[in-house]
Amino acid sequence: MLLSTIPLTKTRTSYETTGRRLQALITAPGVQKVQAVTVSRLEHETAEDWERLIDEISETAGVMVEFLEGGAVRIGWRQYCEA
């Protein structure tokens, strides 16, 4: 009996996909110039994963997290924090 070789794909968790989305936003060239970005949780992202990521980001040295109206969050670093 021959077994087919089906590649196994890893399903990403909400935490991983949310983290990748935030990473892409933060590392965008335009955002790097101003050193701040405002982000909001998307409907398909769990509140628990969102809060965990924002907490982890806020614990990073040199990073400021500001909670805005409507659940948005402004993440700033370096010169933005010093302004």
C-alpha positions in Angstrom: 0.0 0.0 0.0 1.4 3.4 -1.0 0.9 6.4 1.1 0.4 9.7 -0.7 2.7 12.4 0.4 0.4 15.3 1.3 2.3 18.3 2.7 1.2 19.1 6.2 0.3 22.8 6.5 0.4 24.4 9.9 -2.8 26.3 10.8 -1.9 29.6 12.3 -3.6 30.7 15.5 -5.3 34.0 16.0 -2.4 35.1 18.1 0.1 34.3 15.3 -1.9 35.9 12.5 -2.6 39.0 14.6 1.1 39.2 15.5 2.1 39.0 11.9 -0.4 41.7 10.9 0.9 44.0 13.6 4.5 43.3 12.7 3.8 44.1 9.1 2.1 47.4 10.0 5.0 48.4 12.4 7.7 47.6 10.0 6.2 49.4 7.0 8.6 52.1 5.7 6.1 54.9 6.1 5.4 53.9 9.7 9.2 53.7 10.4 9.6 57.3 9.3 7.0 58.6 11.9 7.8 55.9 14.4 4.2 55.4 15.4 1.2 53.5 14.2 -2.5 53.4 15.2 -4.0 49.9 15.1 -7.3 48.3 15.9 -8.4 44.7 16.5 -10.1 43.1 13.5 -13.4 41.3 13.9 -11.9 37.8 13.4 -9.1 38.4 15.9 -9.9 37.2 19.4 -10.0 39.8 22.2 -7.7 37.6 24.4 -5.0 37.4 21.7 -5.3 41.1 21.0 -4.8 42.0 24.6 -1.9 39.6 25.0 -0.1 41.1 22.0 -0.7 44.7 23.1 0.5 43.8 26.6 3.7 42.2 25.2 4.3 45.1 23.0 3.8 47.6 25.9 6.5 45.7 28.0 9.1 46.3 25.3 11.7 48.9 26.3 11.4 52.2 24.4 7.9 51.5 23.2 4.8 53.5 24.3 1.3 52.1 24.0 -1.6 54.6 24.2 -5.2 53.4 24.3 -7.5 55.5 22.2 -11.3 55.8 21.9 -13.1 53.0 20.2 -10.5 50.4 21.1 -7.8 51.6 18.9 -4.2 51.6 20.1 -1.3 53.9 19.2 2.1 52.3 19.3 5.1 54.6 19.3 8.8 54.3 19.8 12.0 56.3 19.9 11.5 59.9 18.8 7.7 59.6 19.0 7.9 58.7 22.6 10.3 61.6 23.3 8.1 64.2 21.5 
